[in-house]
Amino acid sequence: IMLENILGIIPARRGSKRVPNKNIREVGGKPLIAHTIEQTDESELLDHTVVSTEDDEIAEVAESHGGEVPFKRPEELATDTASTNDVILHALDWFREKGERFDIVATVQTTTPFRTSEDIDSSLREFAESDADSVISVSEFDVPPVWAVTEDEHGYLTSYVEENSLWDEVKRSQDTPTLYHPNGAVFAAYVSKFREQKS
């Protein structure tokens, strides 16, 4: 497929329970969101990238670091329960109303500041060379998740993943399968498939 007509979306709402104002807090000498804006600017494949936020201060900080904030995200899409999928659909719909359509949409989260523009582009190239409808970036777990334990109300630990998988035979890490988790650096999909699946 042709890698063109790709919309990048940087979701950045104000409310964060764990780290208040995380998107504009300084990390490595600049606001967290500035790292992602720079990476998307340096990407060779993203044609147009926007910041989706409901917050005036985030919008101001984003714009002062070269970000584009052409619309305000509705408050109902900035709650703890709002899904990123709804945020993406809102942005796509906003552009469609303006007569602009994109073939691929890519979401890049601010919470992955050490991603590079090449990470974005290589993900999109791999996507284009595959038969997949979407692509996500992943990282290998530092600790095998099959070792996960959970604590009950009395302080006792039990295996979380598979009953007694840890206790029956304590496995060396090299004997466990290589497992990955999404890392937030890049999520991309064909717009037609995204609209069809809402995911």
C-alpha positions in Angstrom: 0.0 0.0 0.0 0.9 3.6 -0.3 2.0 5.3 2.9 0.3 8.6 2.5 -2.6 10.6 3.8 -1.8 9.6 7.5 -3.3 11.6 10.4 -1.4 11.6 13.7 -3.3 12.2 16.9 -1.7 13.2 20.2 -4.4 12.7 23.0 -3.7 14.9 26.0 -6.4 15.5 28.5 -6.0 17.4 31.7 -7.3 15.0 34.3 -4.9 12.4 35.5 -5.3 10.7 38.9 -1.8 9.3 39.2 0.3 12.3 37.9 -1.6 15.6 37.9 -1.0 17.8 34.8 1.4 15.1 33.5 1.2 16.3 29.9 2.7 19.7 30.7 5.0 18.6 33.5 8.7 19.1 32.7 10.6 16.0 31.6 14.2 16.3 30.4 14.0 20.1 30.2 10.7 20.5 28.4 7.0 19.7 28.9 6.1 16.0 28.4 3.9 16.7 25.4 6.7 18.6 23.6 8.7 15.4 23.2 5.8 13.8 21.3 5.2 16.9 19.2 8.8 17.0 18.1 8.8 13.3 17.3 5.7 13.6 15.1 7.2 16.7 13.4 10.3 14.7 12.6 8.3 11.8 11.2 8.6 11.4 7.4 5.3 9.6 7.1 2.8 11.5 9.3 1.1 14.0 7.0 -0.8 15.9 9.6 -0.6 15.7 13.4 -3.0 17.3 15.9 -3.2 17.5 19.6 -6.7 16.5 21.0 -7.3 18.2 24.3 -10.2 19.8 26.2 -7.8 22.0 28.2 -6.7 25.6 27.4 -3.4 25.3 29.2 -2.4 22.1 27.5 -3.4 23.6 24.1 -1.3 26.7 24.9 1.8 24.7 25.9 1.3 22.4 22.8 1.1 25.3 20.4 4.1 27.0 22.0 6.1 23.9 21.1 4.9 23.7 17.5 1.8 21.6 18.1 -1.4 22.1 16.2 -4.7 22.3 18.2 -7.4 23.0 15.6 -10.3 21.9 17.8 -11.3 21.5 21.4 -12.1 18.0 22.6 -15.6 17.8 24.2 -15.5 17.5 28.0 -17.4 14.2 27.9 -14.4 12.8 26.0 -12.0 14.0 28.7 -13.2 11.9 31.6 -11.6 8.8 33.2 -14.2 6.6 31.4 -13.8 8.2 27.9 -12.0 5.8 25.5 -9.2 6.7 23.2 -11.2 5.2 20.4 -13.9 7.8 21.0 -11.2 10.5 20.9 -9.9 9.2 17.6 -13.4 9.1 16.1 -14.1 12.7 17.3 -10.9 13.9 15.5 -11.7 11.9 12.3 -15.3 13.3 12.3 -14.0 16.8 12.8 -11.8 16.6 9.8 -14.5 14.9 7.7 -16.8 17.8 8.4 -14.1 20.0 7.0 -13.9 17.9 3.9 -10.6 16.2 4.8 -10.2 12.5 4.8 -7.3 10.3 5.9 -6.5 6.7 4.9 -4.6 5.8 8.1 -4.8 7.2 11.6 -1.9 6.9 14.1 -2.2 7.6 17.8 1.0 8.6 19.7 0.7 9.0 23.4 2.6 11.6 25.4 3.6 9.0 28.0 6.2 7.5 25.8 8.7 10.4 25.6 11.7 8.2 24.6 10.0 7.0 21.3 11.8 8.4 18.2 10.4 9.6 14.9 12.0 6.5 13.4 10.0 4.3 15.8 6.9 5.9 14.3 8.0 5.6 10.7 9.3 2.0 11.1 6.0 1.0 12.7 4.0 2.5 9.8 6.3 0.9 7.2 5.9 -2.5 8.8 2.2 -2.0 8.8 2.2 -1.1 5.1 4.1 -4.2 4.3 1.7 -6.5 6.2 -1.8 -7.7 5.6 -2.9 -6.4 9.0 -5.7 -3.8 9.6 -3.7 -2.2 12.4 -0.4 -2.1 14.2 0.7 -1.4 17.8 4.2 -1.0 19.2 5.1 -3.3 22.1 7.9 -3.9 24.6 9.1 -7.1 26.2 8.1 -7.5 29.8 11.0 -6.8 32.2 9.8 -9.6 34.5 7.8 -12.6 33.1 4.1 -11.9 33.7 3.5 -15.5 34.5 5.3 -14.8 37.8 2.5 -12.3 38.7 0.9 -12.8 42.2 -2.0 -11.1 43.8 -2.6 -10.5 47.5 -5.9 -11.3 49.3 -7.5 -9.3 52.1 -5.4 -11.4 54.7 -2.1 -10.7 53.0 -1.7 -14.1 51.4 -0.2 -14.3 47.9 -1.6 -16.5 45.1 -0.7 -17.0 41.5 -2.5 -14.5 39.3 -2.0 -15.9 35.8 -2.2 -19.7 36.2 -2.9 -21.5 39.4 0.3 -22.7 41.1 2.4 -22.0 37.9 5.0 -20.2 40.1 4.9 -22.4 43.2 4.9 -25.9 41.7 8.1 -25.3 39.9 9.9 -22.0 40.2 11.0 -21.3 36.7 14.1 -19.5 35.6 13.3 -16.4 33.5 15.0 -17.9 30.5 12.5 -20.9 30.7 9.4 -18.6 30.4 7.9 -17.5 27.1 8.8 -14.1 25.7 5.7 -11.9 26.3 5.1 -8.4 25.2 2.9 -5.5 26.3 1.7 -2.4 24.4 3.9 0.5 25.2 1.9 3.5 23.9 4.5 4.6 21.3 2.4 4.0 18.2 -1.1 2.7 17.4 -2.2 2.9 13.8 -5.0 1.6 11.7 -6.8 2.0 8.4 -9.5 4.6 9.0 -12.1 2.5 7.1 -11.3 -0.5 9.4 -11.2 1.7 12.5 -14.6 3.1 11.7 -16.0 -0.4 11.0 -14.6 -1.9 14.2 -14.7 1.2 16.4 -11.3 -0.1 17.7 
